[in-house]
Amino acid sequence: MSNHEELNTLPPKTCTIERLVTMPEDVNKVIEGRKTATRRNGRYADVGEIMVLNDKKFIVNRVYSQSLGELTDEHARQEGYGTVEEYKQSILSIHPGMPWLPQMRVWVHEFSPVID
Protein backbone atom coordinates (compact mmCIF):
# COMPACT_ATOMS: atom_id res chain seq x y z
CA MET A 1 0.00 0.00 0.00
CA SER A 2 1.19 3.49 -0.67
CA ASN A 3 -0.15 6.72 0.68
CA HIS A 4 -2.96 7.49 -1.77
CA GLU A 5 -4.34 10.49 0.12
CA GLU A 6 -2.20 13.06 -1.72
CA LEU A 7 -3.39 11.73 -5.07
CA ASN A 8 -6.98 11.72 -3.85
CA THR A 9 -7.36 8.23 -5.34
CA LEU A 10 -8.10 5.23 -3.23
CA PRO A 11 -8.09 1.57 -4.18
CA PRO A 12 -11.40 -0.33 -4.07
CA LYS A 13 -12.86 -1.09 -0.65
CA THR A 14 -12.09 -4.55 0.73
CA CYS A 15 -15.04 -4.61 3.17
CA THR A 16 -18.13 -2.60 4.09
CA ILE A 17 -18.54 0.27 6.52
CA GLU A 18 -20.84 -1.89 8.68
CA ARG A 19 -17.76 -3.93 9.66
CA LEU A 20 -15.57 -0.89 10.48
CA VAL A 21 -16.35 -0.74 14.23
CA THR A 22 -18.00 -3.86 15.64
CA MET A 23 -16.55 -4.69 19.06
CA PRO A 24 -18.93 -3.46 21.82
CA GLU A 25 -16.11 -1.75 23.74
CA ASP A 26 -15.08 0.14 20.59
CA VAL A 27 -18.68 1.05 19.74
CA ASN A 28 -19.01 2.58 23.23
CA LYS A 29 -15.74 4.50 22.79
CA VAL A 30 -16.98 5.97 19.50
CA ILE A 31 -20.36 6.96 20.96
CA GLU A 32 -18.64 8.54 23.99
CA GLY A 33 -16.25 10.48 21.72
CA ARG A 34 -13.15 8.65 22.97
CA LYS A 35 -12.49 6.91 19.63
CA THR A 36 -12.33 8.98 16.45
CA ALA A 37 -10.40 6.63 14.16
CA THR A 38 -10.08 2.95 13.32
CA ARG A 39 -7.13 1.24 11.68
CA ARG A 40 -7.81 -1.84 9.58
CA ASN A 41 -5.78 -4.05 7.27
CA GLY A 42 -8.19 -3.17 4.45
CA ARG A 43 -10.21 -0.20 3.31
CA TYR A 44 -13.74 -0.34 4.76
CA ALA A 45 -15.18 3.07 3.89
CA ASP A 46 -15.08 6.03 1.54
CA VAL A 47 -14.79 9.63 2.67
CA GLY A 48 -18.31 10.96 3.23
CA GLU A 49 -19.79 7.55 4.00
CA ILE A 50 -22.01 7.30 7.11
CA MET A 51 -21.47 4.72 9.84
CA VAL A 52 -24.41 4.03 12.17
CA LEU A 53 -23.72 2.75 15.70
CA ASN A 54 -26.62 2.34 18.15
CA ASP A 55 -28.76 4.71 16.04
CA LYS A 56 -26.05 7.40 16.12
CA LYS A 57 -24.45 8.53 12.86
CA PHE A 58 -20.77 9.18 12.20
CA ILE A 59 -19.26 10.50 8.97
CA VAL A 60 -15.94 9.30 7.59
CA ASN A 61 -13.74 12.39 7.17
CA ARG A 62 -10.42 10.90 6.04
CA VAL A 63 -9.13 7.56 4.75
CA TYR A 64 -5.40 7.04 4.28
CA SER A 65 -2.61 4.49 4.52
CA GLN A 66 -0.15 4.46 7.43
CA SER A 67 2.62 2.15 8.60
CA LEU A 68 2.58 0.77 12.14
CA GLY A 69 6.01 2.35 12.63
CA GLU A 70 4.46 5.80 12.08
CA LEU A 71 2.02 5.44 14.98
CA THR A 72 2.31 8.03 17.75
CA ASP A 73 0.59 8.31 21.12
CA GLU A 74 -1.75 10.87 19.48
CA HIS A 75 -2.80 8.21 16.96
CA ALA A 76 -3.34 5.77 19.86
CA ARG A 77 -5.60 8.36 21.54
CA GLN A 78 -7.66 8.53 18.31
CA GLU A 79 -8.18 4.80 18.83
CA GLY A 80 -9.24 5.27 22.47
CA TYR A 81 -5.92 4.28 24.11
CA GLY A 82 -3.37 6.31 26.07
CA THR A 83 -0.24 5.11 24.32
CA VAL A 84 0.93 3.23 21.25
CA GLU A 85 2.01 0.35 23.50
CA GLU A 86 -1.52 0.05 25.01
CA TYR A 87 -3.02 0.07 21.52
CA LYS A 88 -0.48 -2.49 20.28
CA GLN A 89 -1.16 -4.87 23.18
CA SER A 90 -4.91 -4.61 22.60
CA ILE A 91 -4.56 -5.41 18.89
CA LEU A 92 -2.22 -8.32 19.56
CA SER A 93 -4.65 -9.74 22.16
CA ILE A 94 -7.45 -9.66 19.57
CA HIS A 95 -5.26 -11.17 16.82
CA PRO A 96 -3.06 -13.84 18.46
CA GLY A 97 0.03 -14.65 16.42
CA MET A 98 -0.17 -11.46 14.37
CA PRO A 99 3.23 -9.86 13.95
CA TRP A 100 3.58 -6.15 14.75
CA LEU A 101 6.08 -4.96 12.19
CA PRO A 102 6.94 -1.25 11.73
CA GLN A 103 6.68 -1.58 7.94
CA MET A 104 3.19 -3.17 8.02
CA ARG A 105 0.63 -0.79 6.53
CA VAL A 106 -2.94 -0.27 7.66
CA TRP A 107 -5.83 1.86 6.46
CA VAL A 108 -6.84 4.68 8.80
CA HIS A 109 -10.50 5.70 8.82
CA GLU A 110 -11.12 8.96 10.74
CA PHE A 111 -14.71 9.88 11.60
CA SER A 112 -16.82 12.34 13.58
CA PRO A 113 -20.43 12.55 14.77
CA VAL A 114 -23.06 13.73 12.30
CA ILE A 115 -24.76 16.80 13.72
CA ASP A 116 -28.44 16.75 12.75
C-alpha positions as CSV (number, residue, x, y, z in Angstrom):
1,M,0.0,0.0,0.0
2,S,1.2,3.5,-0.7
3,N,-0.1,6.7,0.7
4,H,-3.0,7.5,-1.8
5,E,-4.3,10.5,0.1
6,E,-2.2,13.1,-1.7
7,L,-3.4,11.7,-5.1
8,N,-7.0,11.7,-3.9
9,T,-7.4,8.2,-5.3
10,L,-8.1,5.2,-3.2
11,P,-8.1,1.6,-4.2
12,P,-11.4,-0.3,-4.1
13,K,-12.9,-1.1,-0.6
14,T,-12.1,-4.5,0.7
15,C,-15.0,-4.6,3.2
16,T,-18.1,-2.6,4.1
17,I,-18.5,0.3,6.5
18,E,-20.8,-1.9,8.7
19,R,-17.8,-3.9,9.7
20,L,-15.6,-0.9,10.5
21,V,-16.4,-0.7,14.2
22,T,-18.0,-3.9,15.6
23,M,-16.6,-4.7,19.1
24,P,-18.9,-3.5,21.8
25,E,-16.1,-1.7,23.7
26,D,-15.1,0.1,20.6
27,V,-18.7,1.1,19.7
28,N,-19.0,2.6,23.2
29,K,-15.7,4.5,22.8
30,V,-17.0,6.0,19.5
31,I,-20.4,7.0,21.0
32,E,-18.6,8.5,24.0
33,G,-16.3,10.5,21.7
34,R,-13.2,8.6,23.0
35,K,-12.5,6.9,19.6
36,T,-12.3,9.0,16.4
37,A,-10.4,6.6,14.2
38,T,-10.1,3.0,13.3
39,R,-7.1,1.2,11.7
40,R,-7.8,-1.8,9.6
41,N,-5.8,-4.0,7.3
42,G,-8.2,-3.2,4.5
43,R,-10.2,-0.2,3.3
44,Y,-13.7,-0.3,4.8
45,A,-15.2,3.1,3.9
46,D,-15.1,6.0,1.5
47,V,-14.8,9.6,2.7
48,G,-18.3,11.0,3.2
49,E,-19.8,7.5,4.0
50,I,-22.0,7.3,7.1
51,M,-21.5,4.7,9.8
52,V,-24.4,4.0,12.2
53,L,-23.7,2.8,15.7
54,N,-26.6,2.3,18.2
55,D,-28.8,4.7,16.0
56,K,-26.0,7.4,16.1
57,K,-24.4,8.5,12.9
58,F,-20.8,9.2,12.2
59,I,-19.3,10.5,9.0
60,V,-15.9,9.3,7.6
61,N,-13.7,12.4,7.2
62,R,-10.4,10.9,6.0
63,V,-9.1,7.6,4.7
64,Y,-5.4,7.0,4.3
65,S,-2.6,4.5,4.5
66,Q,-0.1,4.5,7.4
67,S,2.6,2.2,8.6
68,L,2.6,0.8,12.1
69,G,6.0,2.4,12.6
70,E,4.5,5.8,12.1
71,L,2.0,5.4,15.0
72,T,2.3,8.0,17.7
73,D,0.6,8.3,21.1
74,E,-1.8,10.9,19.5
75,H,-2.8,8.2,17.0
76,A,-3.3,5.8,19.9
77,R,-5.6,8.4,21.5
78,Q,-7.7,8.5,18.3
79,E,-8.2,4.8,18.8
80,G,-9.2,5.3,22.5
81,Y,-5.9,4.3,24.1
82,G,-3.4,6.3,26.1
83,T,-0.2,5.1,24.3
84,V,0.9,3.2,21.2
85,E,2.0,0.4,23.5
86,E,-1.5,0.0,25.0
87,Y,-3.0,0.1,21.5
88,K,-0.5,-2.5,20.3
89,Q,-1.2,-4.9,23.2
90,S,-4.9,-4.6,22.6
91,I,-4.6,-5.4,18.9
92,L,-2.2,-8.3,19.6
93,S,-4.6,-9.7,22.2
94,I,-7.5,-9.7,19.6
95,H,-5.3,-11.2,16.8
96,P,-3.1,-13.8,18.5
97,G,0.0,-14.6,16.4
98,M,-0.2,-11.5,14.4
99,P,3.2,-9.9,14.0
100,W,3.6,-6.1,14.8
101,L,6.1,-5.0,12.2
102,P,6.9,-1.3,11.7
103,Q,6.7,-1.6,7.9
104,M,3.2,-3.2,8.0
105,R,0.6,-0.8,6.5
106,V,-2.9,-0.3,7.7
107,W,-5.8,1.9,6.5
108,V,-6.8,4.7,8.8
109,H,-10.5,5.7,8.8
110,E,-11.1,9.0,10.7
111,F,-14.7,9.9,11.6
112,S,-16.8,12.3,13.6
113,P,-20.4,12.5,14.8
114,V,-23.1,13.7,12.3
115,I,-24.8,16.8,13.7
116,D,-28.4,16.8,12.7
